[in-house]
Amino acid sequence: MEIQLTHEVSALINFRNYEFQDPKSHGYRWVDLKHLRFPSESVGVQELLAALIGHEQFRDD
């Protein structure tokens, strides 16, 4: 059984303007949130994980 995940929304939180304690410090840090809907029928954890890893939104980098 192939599980169909549906991408609903994405959000990017960028810490570009974060004030570090050391003024010389700088980092490229961000959090990329992905909301995916999976079917309500009972599926196994391994099948759900495989569907997530195989989804185009999971491997978008």
C-alpha positions as CSV (number, residue, x, y, z in Angstrom):
1,M,0.0,0.0,0.0
2,E,1.4,3.3,-1.0
3,I,0.8,6.1,1.5
4,Q,-0.1,9.5,0.0
5,L,1.1,12.5,2.0
6,T,-0.3,15.9,1.2
7,H,1.8,19.0,1.7
8,E,-0.3,21.7,3.3
9,V,2.0,24.6,4.3
10,S,5.7,25.5,4.8
11,A,7.3,28.1,7.0
12,L,10.9,29.3,7.3
13,I,12.2,30.8,10.5
14,N,15.5,32.7,9.8
15,F,17.8,33.7,12.6
16,R,19.8,36.0,10.3
17,N,19.3,39.0,12.6
18,Y,19.8,37.1,15.9
19,E,22.1,39.1,18.3
20,F,24.8,36.7,19.5
21,Q,26.5,37.4,22.8
22,D,29.8,37.7,21.0
23,P,29.5,40.5,18.4
24,K,32.0,38.8,16.2
25,S,29.9,35.7,16.0
26,H,27.7,35.0,13.0
27,G,25.9,31.9,11.9
28,Y,23.5,30.9,9.2
29,R,20.8,29.2,11.2
30,W,17.2,28.5,10.2
31,V,14.3,26.2,10.9
32,D,12.3,25.0,7.9
33,L,8.9,23.7,8.9
34,K,6.8,21.4,6.7
35,H,3.2,20.4,7.5
36,L,2.2,17.2,5.8
37,R,-1.1,15.5,6.1
38,F,-1.2,11.7,6.1
39,P,-4.2,9.4,5.7
40,S,-6.4,8.7,8.7
41,E,-6.4,5.0,8.1
42,S,-4.1,2.9,10.3
43,V,-0.6,2.5,8.8
44,G,2.6,1.2,10.2
45,V,5.3,3.4,11.4
46,Q,7.8,2.1,8.9
47,E,5.4,2.8,6.0
48,L,4.7,6.3,7.2
49,L,8.4,7.0,7.7
50,A,9.2,5.7,4.2
51,A,6.4,7.9,2.7
52,L,7.8,10.9,4.5
53,I,11.4,10.4,3.4
54,G,10.2,9.8,-0.2
55,H,8.1,12.9,-0.3
56,E,9.4,15.7,-2.5
57,Q,9.0,18.3,0.3
58,F,11.2,16.3,2.6
59,R,14.1,16.2,0.1
60,D,13.8,19.7,-1.3
61,D,17.3,20.9,-0.6
